[in-house]
Amino acid sequence: EKLAWQVKFRIEEPLCVSVGTDAATDMDVIKDFDGKPFVPGSSAAGAIKHYLEECGEDTSLMGGGSGDDSRMSPLLISDIRFEANGELIDERDGIKLKNKQAVDESKFDMEIVKIGTTGTLELELNIREKDKGSREIEWKDQIFRIFSAVNAGDIRLGARKTRGFGRLSVTEVWEKAFSKDNVESWLEYIPGNTAGFTPVAVEK
């Protein structure tokens, strides 16, 4: 069985996911081939796994281990794509701090994705036969706790999270289950198309 969620969100505080280049500023956001900013799915996965670890929760949802004990993550996380509702990128100035005091000659500038920018994310949970039952229920419950943690500001993305950056809010969640009973709909499924999906409420 596969469970798919399409998630719509809004940026509530500036978002800076840097690629390490300095073509436009000292800290440019990562961009795709067309020059549009995005957040790699691996960054979102890392933030989620860190949150689960901090909460002392089981992290089997994110895979892990090594050697013979390694396991693939049952949860696939897409890149986060932003909707082009005007100019998405702005520039901000920053100052390096040491012991909460500014370091001399440490001013720098950075690119950020603007507050109010909206975007989408797709999640796909693969449930194998051995995971049916209690583990499946726990994974689904974890995913909705993750949505709630994003809304509460407990999961943030990118740089300068301790300075208030990187907070998102989940505005819509759409869900659909795929199994051997509706294989054709899985083959026809295109990420971003919510036809046949059911809206789901996410509590803060």
Summary of the structure (lengths in Angstrom):
residues: 204
radius of gyration: 18.7
end to end distance: 27.9
largest distance: 65.0
contacts: 554
relative contact order: 0.26
helix: 26%
strand: 35%
